[in-house]
Amino acid sequence: MPAVRSALLPLTLAVTLALAGCAGGGGTDDAATSSGPAATAPTGPAGTIGTNGATGATGPTATGPAGSTGNATPVPGTLDFTARTVDGGSFAGRSLAGRPAVLWFWAAWCSRCRGVADDVAAVRRDHADRVNLVGVAGLGSGADAMRRFVRDTGITAFPNLADDEGTLWRRFGVTSQEWYVLLDSTGKVVHSGALSQAELRRRVAELV
């Protein structure tokens, strides 16, 4: 019997060691695949991922003032309108936002308007990259006469709106033709009324 016990001792020791290794769960391979608190990316404020996250930190989309998103130019109430051009196209007042603007109110039957058309067009050419200019026709001009006026005077480099219904004339408080409404870059009306061409140039130069 002593001989049998001696023979069994090495086998018993080997089994015991093997079982101990399984119970411990340790080893470099297990460490590489284990997960714990260190594997979880820290989180920041709601809607963000911590800087240690695999995809990097993200935050909410930046928004600007009311009526705008990100770096978009906010649209002032004065420019929140739509209209039709004399050739039947559509025009959005919001397209003028961010720059000073000159609204020139004219009538197709007005000889004074026809006489200054070249000068108004020259103001637009001189400041095309800094100031918006839009013509607004009305006071019973008639669609055909509006188109002839634009064609005959050559004022095709800037939009001309057809407003025989007087929507924009009333919006800006215009009561007669050959009238100018000047707005600064924020959309604030800084002048409304008649102007000589010299005064128009001076006032436009002050806007830029």
C-alpha positions, 0 to 999 in steps of 0.5 A: 500500500505505501508503494501505491500511495507513492505512485498516486502522489505525483498524479494528485499534485498535477490535478490539483495544480491544474484545477487551481489554474482554472479557478484563478482565471489569470494570465496575459491572454485573459487580461487582453480580452477582459472588460471592466470600467477602464474599457468604458469611455467616459461621458461628458454632458448630455449628447456628447461622448467623452474625449477618450471615446473611440469616435472622439468628442461631439457636441450639439449643433451650434446655432446662431440668432433666432431665424438662423442656423450655424453661421447663416445670416439672420433674416430681419423682418424688413426682408422677410417677403417674397415677390415676382420679378417683371419677367415672371420669376420669383424673388425672396427678400431674404436674399438681400440679408447681410448687405446694405440694400437700395430699393428703388421704387419706380413706375413705367409711365414716370418720365423722371424714373426713366431719366434717372435709370442710367444713373441708378444702374451706375450706382449698382455697377459701382457698388455691385460687390458691396450693396444690393439694389432692387427696383420695385415697379408699381402704381398701375404700370402694367406688366407689359409696360414694366417689361418695356421699361426694363428693356428700353432703359437697359436696367437688367443687371439687377432685379426689378419687381412687379408690384402693381398691387402695392404690397411692397409699396405699403410695406415700406411706406412708399407713397410716390414713384422715384422713391428710395428706401435704403437699408443697412446691413442689419436690414434697418431702414436708414432712409425713405424718400426722394433723393437726387442722384448726387444724394443717392451716391453719397448715402450709398457710400455711407452704407458701405 
